[in-house]
Amino acid sequence: MIHADTITLHTAGFSEVRNLTSAVRRILGDSGLAEGVCNVFAIGSTASITTIEFEPALAADMTDALEKLWPRDLPTRHGDTWGDDNGFSHLRASFMGPNIVVPVHRGELVLGTWQQIVVIDHDNGPRERRVFVQIVGE
């Protein structure tokens, strides 16, 4: 059986980290599935999905680390070509990846105590983001 739903949220951009765990758990509960896998996928080329301990200091550390690796003022051919100055956001998203797969066991996401599912919006301004959640199982 397959169950799918979409989470829509408004983000500030610039590698803002948002917790999706409760929303993904709600979708899993709605599915009625007990065993399987849950794929969480960021729709778009400037956001990524990962897991972290979602707390303000670590979210800020994540944003700071991404800024050191791919600074906002990083010259990119993408920015030169399109004039949108968001080449850094595409690089951040590409290296982090658009999705994760979380096991489902006994109707629960298999996550550690301090492990939450997050979306990171790397783009250079506010966006409406969509995250597609697909659960496959029985």
N, CA, C and O atoms as CSV, one atom per row, in Angstrom:
chain,resi,resn,atom,element,x,y,z
A,1,MET,N,N,0.838,-1.170,0.000
A,1,MET,CA,C,0.000,0.000,0.000
A,1,MET,C,C,0.893,1.247,0.000
A,1,MET,O,O,1.982,1.245,0.575
A,2,ILE,N,N,0.416,2.298,-0.648
A,2,ILE,CA,C,1.142,3.561,-0.716
A,2,ILE,C,C,0.217,4.679,-0.239
A,2,ILE,O,O,-0.944,4.757,-0.640
A,3,HIS,N,N,0.748,5.535,0.618
A,3,HIS,CA,C,0.017,6.708,1.099
A,3,HIS,C,C,0.907,7.925,0.899
A,3,HIS,O,O,2.104,7.870,1.182
A,4,ALA,N,N,0.338,9.019,0.415
A,4,ALA,CA,C,1.138,10.223,0.168
A,4,ALA,C,C,0.369,11.471,0.571
A,4,ALA,O,O,-0.862,11.507,0.554
A,5,ASP,N,N,1.134,12.490,0.933
A,5,ASP,CA,C,0.560,13.786,1.279
A,5,ASP,C,C,1.648,14.843,1.102
A,5,ASP,O,O,2.829,14.516,0.986
A,6,THR,N,N,1.246,16.093,1.083
A,6,THR,CA,C,2.191,17.196,0.917
A,6,THR,C,C,2.084,18.154,2.094
A,6,THR,O,O,0.988,18.522,2.516
A,7,ILE,N,N,3.236,18.548,2.614
A,7,ILE,CA,C,3.320,19.565,3.660
A,7,ILE,C,C,3.654,20.886,2.961
A,7,ILE,O,O,4.593,20.950,2.168
A,8,THR,N,N,2.894,21.924,3.251
A,8,THR,CA,C,3.166,23.248,2.701
A,8,THR,C,C,3.513,24.182,3.852
A,8,THR,O,O,2.805,24.228,4.859
A,9,LEU,N,N,4.609,24.929,3.699
A,9,LEU,CA,C,5.010,25.861,4.742
A,9,LEU,C,C,5.674,27.080,4.130
A,9,LEU,O,O,6.210,27.024,3.023
A,10,HIS,N,N,5.633,28.167,4.857
A,10,HIS,CA,C,6.278,29.412,4.437
A,10,HIS,C,C,7.589,29.536,5.193
A,10,HIS,O,O,7.633,29.381,6.413
A,11,THR,N,N,8.660,29.818,4.454
A,11,THR,CA,C,9.990,29.882,5.052
A,11,THR,C,C,10.631,31.234,4.767
A,11,THR,O,O,10.203,31.976,3.883
A,12,ALA,N,N,11.671,31.531,5.542
A,12,ALA,CA,C,12.379,32.806,5.401
A,12,ALA,C,C,13.574,32.714,4.458
A,12,ALA,O,O,14.099,33.740,4.024
A,13,GLY,N,N,14.006,31.500,4.138
A,13,GLY,CA,C,15.187,31.331,3.297
A,13,GLY,C,C,16.470,31.471,4.084
A,13,GLY,O,O,16.459,31.474,5.315
A,14,PHE,N,N,17.587,31.589,3.365
A,14,PHE,CA,C,18.919,31.751,3.951
A,14,PHE,C,C,19.241,30.634,4.952
A,14,PHE,O,O,19.765,30.886,6.036
A,15,SER,N,N,18.917,29.408,4.566
A,15,SER,CA,C,19.185,28.184,5.339
A,15,SER,C,C,18.438,28.142,6.662
A,15,SER,O,O,18.950,27.649,7.668
A,16,GLU,N,N,17.220,28.666,6.642
A,16,GLU,CA,C,16.334,28.505,7.799
A,16,GLU,C,C,16.017,27.019,7.960
A,16,GLU,O,O,15.732,26.331,6.980
A,17,VAL,N,N,16.069,26.528,9.197
A,17,VAL,CA,C,15.812,25.127,9.519
A,17,VAL,C,C,14.431,25.040,10.165
A,17,VAL,O,O,14.149,25.732,11.143
A,18,ARG,N,N,13.562,24.172,9.601
A,18,ARG,CA,C,12.207,24.006,10.138
A,18,ARG,C,C,11.957,22.535,10.451
A,18,ARG,O,O,12.294,21.655,9.660
A,19,ASN,N,N,11.367,22.285,11.600
A,19,ASN,CA,C,11.074,20.932,12.062
A,19,ASN,C,C,9.801,20.405,11.388
A,19,ASN,O,O,8.748,21.038,11.445
A,20,LEU,N,N,9.919,19.241,10.753
A,20,LEU,CA,C,8.781,18.614,10.076
A,20,LEU,C,C,8.277,17.365,10.792
A,20,LEU,O,O,7.304,16.756,10.348
A,21,THR,N,N,8.912,16.978,11.877
A,21,THR,CA,C,8.648,15.672,12.486
A,21,THR,C,C,7.174,15.472,12.821
A,21,THR,O,O,6.613,14.430,12.485
A,22,SER,N,N,6.540,16.425,13.463
A,22,SER,CA,C,5.127,16.274,13.836
A,22,SER,C,C,4.240,16.117,12.608
A,22,SER,O,O,3.327,15.291,12.596
A,23,ALA,N,N,4.508,16.904,11.581
A,23,ALA,CA,C,3.704,16.817,10.356
A,23,ALA,C,C,3.876,15.462,9.678
A,23,ALA,O,O,2.908,14.887,9.181
A,24,VAL,N,N,5.113,14.947,9.657
A,24,VAL,CA,C,5.355,13.634,9.048
A,24,VAL,C,C,4.679,12.550,9.881
A,24,VAL,O,O,4.101,11.616,9.324
A,25,ARG,N,N,4.743,12.661,11.198
A,25,ARG,CA,C,4.058,11.682,12.068
A,25,ARG,C,C,2.548,11.702,11.838
A,25,ARG,O,O,1.906,10.652,11.840
A,26,ARG,N,N,1.982,12.885,11.642
A,26,ARG,CA,C,0.547,12.988,11.373
A,26,ARG,C,C,0.193,12.261,10.077
A,26,ARG,O,O,-0.799,11.534,10.019
A,27,ILE,N,N,1.002,12.456,9.047
A,27,ILE,CA,C,0.760,11.790,7.766
A,27,ILE,C,C,0.886,10.282,7.930
A,27,ILE,O,O,0.082,9.530,7.379
A,28,LEU,N,N,1.883,9.834,8.681
A,28,LEU,CA,C,2.028,8.400,8.940
A,28,LEU,C,C,0.800,7.871,9.666
A,28,LEU,O,O,0.279,6.815,9.304
A,29,GLY,N,N,0.329,8.583,10.684
A,29,GLY,CA,C,-0.872,8.157,11.405
A,29,GLY,C,C,-2.083,8.062,10.499
A,29,GLY,O,O,-2.872,7.124,10.605
A,30,ASP,N,N,-2.233,9.033,9.605
A,30,ASP,CA,C,-3.350,9.019,8.655
A,30,ASP,C,C,-3.276,7.835,7.699
A,30,ASP,O,O,-4.298,7.372,7.193
A,31,SER,N,N,-2.062,7.349,7.454
A,31,SER,CA,C,-1.880,6.259,6.487
A,31,SER,C,C,-2.381,4.925,7.009
A,31,SER,O,O,-2.820,4.080,6.229
A,32,GLY,N,N,-2.320,4.729,8.313
A,32,GLY,CA,C,-2.685,3.443,8.897
A,32,GLY,C,C,-1.650,2.356,8.679
A,32,GLY,O,O,-1.889,1.202,9.034
A,33,LEU,N,N,-0.506,2.698,8.102
A,33,LEU,CA,C,0.533,1.705,7.826
A,33,LEU,C,C,1.359,1.434,9.078
A,33,LEU,O,O,1.643,2.341,9.861
A,34,ALA,N,N,1.740,0.170,9.253
A,34,ALA,CA,C,2.493,-0.225,10.442
A,34,ALA,C,C,3.950,-0.544,10.148
A,34,ALA,O,O,4.812,-0.347,11.005
A,35,GLU,N,N,4.236,-1.034,8.951
A,35,GLU,CA,C,5.602,-1.426,8.585
A,35,GLU,C,C,5.910,-0.900,7.191
A,35,GLU,O,O,5.070,-0.975,6.294
A,36,GLY,N,N,7.114,-0.369,7.013
A,36,GLY,CA,C,7.488,0.114,5.686
A,36,GLY,C,C,8.553,1.181,5.749
A,36,GLY,O,O,9.403,1.187,6.640
A,37,VAL,N,N,8.495,2.092,4.782
A,37,VAL,CA,C,9.449,3.198,4.717
A,37,VAL,C,C,8.698,4.488,4.405
A,37,VAL,O,O,7.661,4.487,3.741
A,38,CYS,N,N,9.254,5.582,4.904
A,38,CYS,CA,C,8.680,6.904,4.696
A,38,CYS,C,C,9.717,7.771,3.998
A,38,CYS,O,O,10.777,8.058,4.553
A,39,ASN,N,N,9.402,8.183,2.779
A,39,ASN,CA,C,10.285,9.068,2.023
A,39,ASN,C,C,9.791,10.504,2.200
A,39,ASN,O,O,8.616,10.797,1.976
A,40,VAL,N,N,10.698,11.393,2.605
A,40,VAL,CA,C,10.381,12.809,2.791
A,40,VAL,C,C,11.225,13.579,1.780
A,40,VAL,O,O,12.454,13.538,1.838
A,41,PHE,N,N,10.567,14.287,0.848
A,41,PHE,CA,C,11.233,14.875,-0.315
A,41,PHE,C,C,10.895,16.357,-0.447
A,41,PHE,O,O,9.721,16.725,-0.494
A,42,ALA,N,N,11.919,17.207,-0.508
A,42,ALA,CA,C,11.731,18.644,-0.731
A,42,ALA,C,C,11.528,18.893,-2.220
A,42,ALA,O,O,12.389,18.561,-3.034
A,43,ILE,N,N,10.399,19.473,-2.571
A,43,ILE,CA,C,10.115,19.805,-3.957
A,43,ILE,C,C,10.801,21.134,-4.275
A,43,ILE,O,O,10.523,22.149,-3.636
A,44,GLY,N,N,11.681,21.126,-5.245
A,44,GLY,CA,C,12.421,22.327,-5.611
A,44,GLY,C,C,13.915,22.105,-5.486
A,44,GLY,O,O,14.359,21.159,-4.835
A,45,SER,N,N,14.685,22.976,-6.108
A,45,SER,CA,C,16.135,22.764,-6.194
A,45,SER,C,C,16.943,23.578,-5.198
A,45,SER,O,O,18.172,23.592,-5.276
A,46,THR,N,N,16.286,24.258,-4.262
A,46,THR,CA,C,17.030,25.074,-3.296
A,46,THR,C,C,16.641,24.772,-1.853
A,46,THR,O,O,16.787,25.627,-0.979
A,47,ALA,N,N,16.152,23.570,-1.600
A,47,ALA,CA,C,15.845,23.134,-0.232
A,47,ALA,C,C,16.363,21.717,-0.055
A,47,ALA,O,O,16.568,20.989,-1.026
A,48,SER,N,N,16.569,21.340,1.188
A,48,SER,CA,C,17.041,19.985,1.474
A,48,SER,C,C,16.320,19.437,2.698
A,48,SER,O,O,15.738,20.178,3.490
A,49,ILE,N,N,16.379,18.120,2.826
A,49,ILE,CA,C,15.791,17.404,3.959
A,49,ILE,C,C,16.908,16.636,4.645
A,49,ILE,O,O,17.743,16.016,3.986
A,50,THR,N,N,16.921,16.679,5.970
A,50,THR,CA,C,17.890,15.899,6.740
A,50,THR,C,C,17.318,15.655,8.131
A,50,THR,O,O,16.173,16.014,8.407
A,51,THR,N,N,18.108,15.048,9.001
A,51,THR,CA,C,17.733,14.928,10.406
A,51,THR,C,C,18.807,15.585,11.256
A,51,THR,O,O,19.998,15.490,10.960
A,52,ILE,N,N,18.374,16.244,12.304
A,52,ILE,CA,C,19.273,16.805,13.311
A,52,ILE,C,C,18.530,16.802,14.640
A,52,ILE,O,O,17.333,16.519,14.690
A,53,GLU,N,N,19.240,17.115,15.704
A,53,GLU,CA,C,18.565,17.452,16.954
A,53,GLU,C,C,18.059,18.877,16.763
A,53,GLU,O,O,18.847,19.821,16.715
A,54,PHE,N,N,16.752,19.026,16.654
A,54,PHE,CA,C,16.202,20.350,16.358
A,54,PHE,C,C,16.104,21.168,17.632
A,54,PHE,O,O,15.183,20.999,18.431
A,55,GLU,N,N,17.057,22.044,17.803
A,55,GLU,CA,C,17.049,23.005,18.905
A,55,GLU,C,C,17.736,24.260,18.393
A,55,GLU,O,O,18.572,24.171,17.494
A,56,PRO,N,N,17.410,25.429,18.938
A,56,PRO,CA,C,17.854,26.697,18.344
A,56,PRO,C,C,19.360,26.820,18.137
A,56,PRO,O,O,19.796,27.313,17.097
A,57,ALA,N,N,20.160,26.384,19.102
A,57,ALA,CA,C,21.614,26.543,18.968
A,57,ALA,C,C,22.155,25.707,17.815
A,57,ALA,O,O,22.984,26.183,17.040
A,58,LEU,N,N,21.693,24.463,17.695
A,58,LEU,CA,C,22.188,23.610,16.616
A,58,LEU,C,C,21.667,24.083,15.258
A,58,LEU,O,O,22.384,24.003,14.260
A,59,ALA,N,N,20.433,24.573,15.212
A,59,ALA,CA,C,19.916,25.127,13.955
A,59,ALA,C,C,20.777,26.315,13.516
A,59,ALA,O,O,21.082,26.456,12.332
A,60,ALA,N,N,21.166,27.163,14.463
A,60,ALA,CA,C,22.044,28.296,14.143
A,60,ALA,C,C,23.424,27.809,13.721
A,60,ALA,O,O,24.025,28.367,12.803
A,61,ASP,N,N,23.931,26.766,14.387
A,61,ASP,CA,C,25.224,26.188,13.998
A,61,ASP,C,C,25.172,25.662,12.567
A,61,ASP,O,O,26.123,25.832,11.804
A,62,MET,N,N,24.063,25.023,12.202
A,62,MET,CA,C,23.902,24.495,10.847
A,62,MET,C,C,23.947,25.638,9.835
A,62,MET,O,O,24.653,25.553,8.829
A,63,THR,N,N,23.205,26.693,10.096
A,63,THR,CA,C,23.194,27.845,9.197
A,63,THR,C,C,24.589,28.458,9.079
A,63,THR,O,O,25.029,28.803,7.982
A,64,ASP,N,N,25.279,28.592,10.208
A,64,ASP,CA,C,26.639,29.156,10.194
A,64,ASP,C,C,27.603,28.280,9.398
A,64,ASP,O,O,28.414,28.789,8.625
A,65,ALA,N,N,27.515,26.959,9.588
A,65,ALA,CA,C,28.410,26.042,8.871
A,65,ALA,C,C,28.164,26.108,7.365
A,65,ALA,O,O,29.113,26.116,6.580
A,66,LEU,N,N,26.903,26.156,6.962
A,66,LEU,CA,C,26.586,26.255,5.538
A,66,LEU,C,C,27.095,27.566,4.953
A,66,LEU,O,O,27.542,27.605,3.807
A,67,GLU,N,N,27.030,28.630,5.732
A,67,GLU,CA,C,27.526,29.930,5.263
A,67,GLU,C,C,29.036,29.886,5.055
A,67,GLU,O,O,29.551,30.524,4.137
A,68,LYS,N,N,29.749,29.141,5.892
A,68,LYS,CA,C,31.201,29.019,5.727
A,68,LYS,C,C,31.548,28.187,4.495
A,68,LYS,O,O,32.502,28.497,3.781
A,69,LEU,N,N,30.776,27.136,4.249
A,69,LEU,CA,C,31.046,26.271,3.098
A,69,LEU,C,C,30.663,26.934,1.777
A,69,LEU,O,O,31.438,26.911,0.821
A,70,TRP,N,N,29.471,27.522,1.723
A,70,TRP,CA,C,28.960,28.162,0.512
A,70,TRP,C,C,28.371,29.516,0.899
A,70,TRP,O,O,27.161,29.629,1.093
A,71,PRO,N,N,29.220,30.552,1.015
A,71,PRO,CA,C,28.725,31.862,1.448
A,71,PRO,C,C,27.729,32.473,0.462
A,71,PRO,O,O,27.754,32.188,-0.735
A,72,ARG,N,N,26.862,33.312,0.999
A,72,ARG,CA,C,25.842,33.975,0.172
A,72,ARG,C,C,26.453,34.785,-0.962
A,72,ARG,O,O,25.864,34.913,-2.036
A,73,ASP,N,N,27.641,35.333,-0.712
A,73,ASP,CA,C,28.278,36.162,-1.744
A,73,ASP,C,C,29.234,35.367,-2.636
A,73,ASP,O,O,30.066,35.949,-3.332
A,74,LEU,N,N,29.115,34.046,-2.614
A,74,LEU,CA,C,29.942,33.189,-3.462
A,74,LEU,C,C,29.652,33.502,-4.936
A,74,LEU,O,O,28.508,33.382,-5.373
A,75,PRO,N,N,30.664,33.898,-5.700
A,75,PRO,CA,C,30.419,34.128,-7.129
A,75,PRO,C,C,30.088,32.794,-7.820
A,75,PRO,O,O,30.809,31.810,-7.658
A,76,THR,N,N,29.009,32.775,-8.579
A,76,THR,CA,C,28.635,31.558,-9.310
A,76,THR,C,C,28.269,31.910,-10.745
A,76,THR,O,O,27.760,32.996,-11.023
A,77,ARG,N,N,28.534,30.981,-11.642
A,77,ARG,CA,C,28.125,31.159,-13.029
A,77,ARG,C,C,26.597,31.184,-13.134
A,77,ARG,O,O,26.038,31.858,-14.000
A,78,HIS,N,N,25.934,30.449,-12.250
A,78,HIS,CA,C,24.471,30.469,-12.226
A,78,HIS,C,C,23.972,31.898,-11.980
A,78,HIS,O,O,23.093,32.389,-12.689
A,79,GLY,N,N,24.542,32.551,-10.974
A,79,GLY,CA,C,24.149,33.929,-10.678
A,79,GLY,C,C,24.452,34.872,-11.823
A,79,GLY,O,O,23.664,35.765,-12.132
A,80,ASP,N,N,25.613,34.666,-12.459
A,80,ASP,CA,C,25.977,35.508,-13.604
A,80,ASP,C,C,25.010,35.309,-14.767
A,80,ASP,O,O,24.654,36.262,-15.461
A,81,THR,N,N,24.588,34.061,-14.974
A,81,THR,CA,C,23.706,33.738,-16.094
A,81,THR,C,C,22.292,34.257,-15.874
A,81,THR,O,O,21.705,34.864,-16.769
A,82,TRP,N,N,21.744,34.022,-14.688
A,82,TRP,CA,C,20.339,34.313,-14.438
A,82,TRP,C,C,20.112,35.594,-13.639
A,82,TRP,O,O,18.992,36.103,-13.594
A,83,GLY,N,N,21.162,36.120,-13.012
A,83,GLY,CA,C,21.024,37.361,-12.263
A,83,GLY,C,C,20.215,37.255,-10.988
A,83,GLY,O,O,19.763,38.268,-10.454
A,84,ASP,N,N,20.024,36.028,-10.486
A,84,ASP,CA,C,19.198,35.874,-9.285
A,84,ASP,C,C,20.020,35.684,-8.008
A,84,ASP,O,O,19.456,35.572,-6.920
A,85,ASP,N,N,21.323,35.647,-8.132
A,85,ASP,CA,C,22.227,35.597,-6.973
A,85,ASP,C,C,21.889,34.501,-5.970
A,85,ASP,O,O,22.073,34.692,-4.767
A,86,ASN,N,N,21.401,33.361,-6.440
A,86,ASN,CA,C,21.123,32.267,-5.510
A,86,ASN,C,C,21.879,30.988,-5.861
A,86,ASN,O,O,21.454,29.896,-5.484
A,87,GLY,N,N,22.987,31.114,-6.573
A,87,GLY,CA,C,23.789,29.931,-6.885
A,87,GLY,C,C,24.210,29.191,-5.631
A,87,GLY,O,O,24.244,27.961,-5.616
A,88,PHE,N,N,24.533,29.934,-4.572
A,88,PHE,CA,C,24.921,29.311,-3.302
A,88,PHE,C,C,23.826,28.391,-2.775
A,88,PHE,O,O,24.120,27.343,-2.201
A,89,SER,N,N,22.563,28.776,-2.965
A,89,SER,CA,C,21.456,27.976,-2.432
A,89,SER,C,C,21.316,26.655,-3.183
A,89,SER,O,O,20.986,25.634,-2.580
A,90,HIS,N,N,21.559,26.664,-4.477
A,90,HIS,CA,C,21.526,25.427,-5.254
A,90,HIS,C,C,22.657,24.496,-4.822
A,90,HIS,O,O,22.454,23.287,-4.711
A,91,LEU,N,N,23.838,25.046,-4.580
A,91,LEU,CA,C,24.973,24.227,-4.144
A,91,LEU,C,C,24.703,23.603,-2.782
A,91,LEU,O,O,24.940,22.410,-2.591
A,92,ARG,N,N,24.214,24.388,-1.841
A,92,ARG,CA,C,23.900,23.859,-0.505
A,92,ARG,C,C,22.889,22.720,-0.600
A,92,ARG,O,O,23.076,21.658,-0.006
A,93,ALA,N,N,21.824,22.951,-1.348
A,93,ALA,CA,C,20.772,21.941,-1.474
A,93,ALA,C,C,21.275,20.683,-2.167
A,93,ALA,O,O,20.926,19.571,-1.769
A,94,SER,N,N,22.092,20.852,-3.200
A,94,SER,CA,C,22.607,19.689,-3.930
A,94,SER,C,C,23.493,18.825,-3.050
A,94,SER,O,O,23.400,17.599,-3.087
A,95,PHE,N,N,24.347,19.453,-2.263
A,95,PHE,CA,C,25.242,18.676,-1.416
A,95,PHE,C,C,24.514,18.016,-0.252
A,95,PHE,O,O,24.915,16.935,0.180
A,96,MET,N,N,23.462,18.630,0.265
A,96,MET,CA,C,22.723,18.042,1.381
A,96,MET,C,C,21.710,17.004,0.909
A,96,MET,O,O,21.450,16.025,1.608
A,97,GLY,N,N,21.145,17.214,-0.263
A,97,GLY,CA,C,20.190,16.255,-0.811
A,97,GLY,C,C,18.748,16.631,-0.538
A,97,GLY,O,O,18.441,17.265,0.472
A,98,PRO,N,N,17.851,16.231,-1.458
A,98,PRO,CA,C,16.455,16.632,-1.356
A,98,PRO,C,C,15.582,15.722,-0.504
A,98,PRO,O,O,14.427,16.054,-0.238
A,99,ASN,N,N,16.115,14.571,-0.068
A,99,ASN,CA,C,15.215,13.654,0.643
A,99,ASN,C,C,15.949,12.761,1.633
A,99,ASN,O,O,17.170,12.610,1.600
A,100,ILE,N,N,15.150,12.182,2.509
A,100,ILE,CA,C,15.617,11.104,3.383
A,100,ILE,C,C,14.545,10.022,3.386
A,100,ILE,O,O,13.383,10.280,3.073
A,101,VAL,N,N,14.951,8.814,3.743
A,101,VAL,CA,C,14.028,7.699,3.914
A,101,VAL,C,C,14.149,7.239,5.358
A,101,VAL,O,O,15.242,6.932,5.834
A,102,VAL,N,N,13.014,7.194,6.052
A,102,VAL,CA,C,12.978,6.800,7.458
A,102,VAL,C,C,12.194,5.494,7.564
A,102,VAL,O,O,11.089,5.398,7.031
A,103,PRO,N,N,12.750,4.485,8.246
A,103,PRO,CA,C,11.994,3.255,8.436
A,103,PRO,C,C,10.735,3.492,9.279
A,103,PRO,O,O,10.698,4.370,10.141
A,104,VAL,N,N,9.721,2.692,9.006
A,104,VAL,CA,C,8.493,2.692,9.803
A,104,VAL,C,C,8.363,1.306,10.419
A,104,VAL,O,O,8.405,0.299,9.712
A,105,HIS,N,N,8.206,1.259,11.737
A,105,HIS,CA,C,8.082,-0.017,12.448
A,105,HIS,C,C,7.008,0.138,13.524
A,105,HIS,O,O,7.048,1.060,14.339
A,106,ARG,N,N,6.051,-0.786,13.504
A,106,ARG,CA,C,4.940,-0.768,14.463
A,106,ARG,C,C,4.203,0.579,14.455
A,106,ARG,O,O,3.781,1.086,15.495
A,107,GLY,N,N,4.066,1.132,13.265
A,107,GLY,CA,C,3.317,2.367,13.097
A,107,GLY,C,C,4.030,3.632,13.530
A,107,GLY,O,O,3.412,4.693,13.611
A,108,GLU,N,N,5.327,3.535,13.812
A,108,GLU,CA,C,6.100,4.693,14.271
A,108,GLU,C,C,7.307,4.921,13.368
A,108,GLU,O,O,7.864,3.976,12.809
A,109,LEU,N,N,7.704,6.182,13.234
A,109,LEU,CA,C,8.964,6.496,12.563
A,109,LEU,C,C,10.108,6.015,13.442
A,109,LEU,O,O,10.089,6.227,14.655
A,110,VAL,N,N,11.092,5.376,12.851
A,110,VAL,CA,C,12.247,4.904,13.610
A,110,VAL,C,C,13.267,6.050,13.649
A,110,VAL,O,O,14.104,6.196,12.759
A,111,LEU,N,N,13.164,6.857,14.715
A,111,LEU,CA,C,14.043,8.003,14.926
A,111,LEU,C,C,14.614,7.940,16.334
A,111,LEU,O,O,13.970,7.428,17.250
A,112,GLY,N,N,15.815,8.456,16.503
A,112,GLY,CA,C,16.407,8.542,17.827
A,112,GLY,C,C,15.695,9.592,18.670
A,112,GLY,O,O,14.952,10.423,18.149
A,113,THR,N,N,15.929,9.545,19.970
A,113,THR,CA,C,15.289,10.472,20.901
A,113,THR,C,C,15.492,11.923,20.499
A,113,THR,O,O,14.560,12.724,20.570
A,114,TRP,N,N,16.694,12.265,20.079
A,114,TRP,CA,C,17.032,13.647,19.748
A,114,TRP,C,C,17.158,13.851,18.237
A,114,TRP,O,O,17.882,14.742,17.792
A,115,GLN,N,N,16.472,13.048,17.462
A,115,GLN,CA,C,16.569,13.104,16.000
A,115,GLN,C,C,15.237,13.557,15.419
A,115,GLN,O,O,14.221,12.877,15.562
A,116,GLN,N,N,15.252,14.698,14.770
A,116,GLN,CA,C,14.051,15.223,14.136
A,116,GLN,C,C,14.288,15.393,12.634
A,116,GLN,O,O,15.414,15.595,12.181
A,117,ILE,N,N,13.198,15.305,11.884
A,117,ILE,CA,C,13.233,15.508,10.436
A,117,ILE,C,C,13.066,17.003,10.180
A,117,ILE,O,O,12.132,17.627,10.681
A,118,VAL,N,N,13.983,17.569,9.394
A,118,VAL,CA,C,13.920,19.007,9.122
A,118,VAL,C,C,14.032,19.281,7.626
A,118,VAL,O,O,14.618,18.509,6.867
A,119,VAL,N,N,13.448,20.409,7.234
A,119,VAL,CA,C,13.670,20.973,5.907
A,119,VAL,C,C,14.530,22.211,6.111
A,119,VAL,O,O,14.330,22.970,7.059
A,120,ILE,N,N,15.483,22.405,5.217
A,120,ILE,CA,C,16.315,23.600,5.247
A,120,ILE,C,C,16.102,24.332,3.925
A,120,ILE,O,O,16.378,23.803,2.849
A,121,ASP,N,N,15.604,25.564,4.034
A,121,ASP,CA,C,15.376,26.387,2.849
A,121,ASP,C,C,16.614,27.245,2.627
A,121,ASP,O,O,16.880,28.175,3.388
A,122,HIS,N,N,17.361,26.928,1.585
A,122,HIS,CA,C,18.625,27.611,1.315
A,122,HIS,C,C,18.477,28.845,0.433
A,122,HIS,O,O,19.451,29.573,0.240
A,123,ASP,N,N,17.300,29.100,-0.102
A,123,ASP,CA,C,17.174,30.171,-1.092
A,123,ASP,C,C,17.387,31.550,-0.469
A,123,ASP,O,O,17.521,31.679,0.748
A,124,ASN,N,N,17.415,32.568,-1.311
A,124,ASN,CA,C,17.807,33.909,-0.876
A,124,ASN,C,C,16.619,34.810,-0.539
A,124,ASN,O,O,16.669,36.021,-0.751
A,125,GLY,N,N,15.561,34.211,-0.019
A,125,GLY,CA,C,14.408,34.992,0.406
A,125,GLY,C,C,13.255,34.097,0.791
A,125,GLY,O,O,13.344,32.877,0.650
A,126,PRO,N,N,12.171,34.680,1.274
A,126,PRO,CA,C,11.004,33.900,1.692
A,126,PRO,C,C,10.420,33.091,0.531
A,126,PRO,O,O,10.420,33.529,-0.620
A,127,ARG,N,N,9.931,31.915,0.862
A,127,ARG,CA,C,9.335,31.030,-0.141
A,127,ARG,C,C,8.163,30.269,0.481
A,127,ARG,O,O,8.082,30.103,1.698
A,128,GLU,N,N,7.263,29.813,-0.384
A,128,GLU,CA,C,6.310,28.788,0.013
A,128,GLU,C,C,6.935,27.469,-0.403
A,128,GLU,O,O,7.193,27.243,-1.586
A,129,ARG,N,N,7.174,26.611,0.553
A,129,ARG,CA,C,7.824,25.324,0.293
A,129,ARG,C,C,6.811,24.199,0.365
A,129,ARG,O,O,5.875,24.221,1.164
A,130,ARG,N,N,7.029,23.207,-0.500
A,130,ARG,CA,C,6.227,21.987,-0.459
A,130,ARG,C,C,7.162,20.813,-0.228
A,130,ARG,O,O,8.210,20.690,-0.861
A,131,VAL,N,N,6.756,19.960,0.692
A,131,VAL,CA,C,7.509,18.749,1.005
A,131,VAL,C,C,6.567,17.574,0.791
A,131,VAL,O,O,5.505,17.493,1.408
A,132,PHE,N,N,6.965,16.669,-0.087
A,132,PHE,CA,C,6.152,15.505,-0.430
A,132,PHE,C,C,6.551,14.345,0.475
A,132,PHE,O,O,7.730,14.007,0.584
A,133,VAL,N,N,5.565,13.746,1.118
A,133,VAL,CA,C,5.796,12.607,2.012
A,133,VAL,C,C,5.079,11.405,1.419
A,133,VAL,O,O,3.869,11.438,1.196
A,134,GLN,N,N,5.841,10.338,1.165
A,134,GLN,CA,C,5.266,9.119,0.601
A,134,GLN,C,C,5.667,7.942,1.478
A,134,GLN,O,O,6.848,7.712,1.740
A,135,ILE,N,N,4.657,7.200,1.926
A,135,ILE,CA,C,4.888,6.051,2.797
A,135,ILE,C,C,4.487,4.800,2.031
A,135,ILE,O,O,3.382,4.701,1.498
A,136,VAL,N,N,5.404,3.854,1.990
A,136,VAL,CA,C,5.171,2.587,1.302
A,136,VAL,C,C,5.278,1.488,2.346
A,136,VAL,O,O,6.275,1.401,3.063
A,137,GLY,N,N,4.260,0.655,2.432
A,137,GLY,CA,C,4.312,-0.419,3.422
A,137,GLY,C,C,2.990,-1.143,3.537
A,137,GLY,O,O,2.163,-1.154,2.626
A,138,GLU,N,N,2.831,-1.750,4.708
A,138,GLU,CA,C,1.595,-2.494,4.972
A,138,GLU,C,C,1.136,-2.302,6.390
A,138,GLU,O,O,0.111,-2.855,6.788
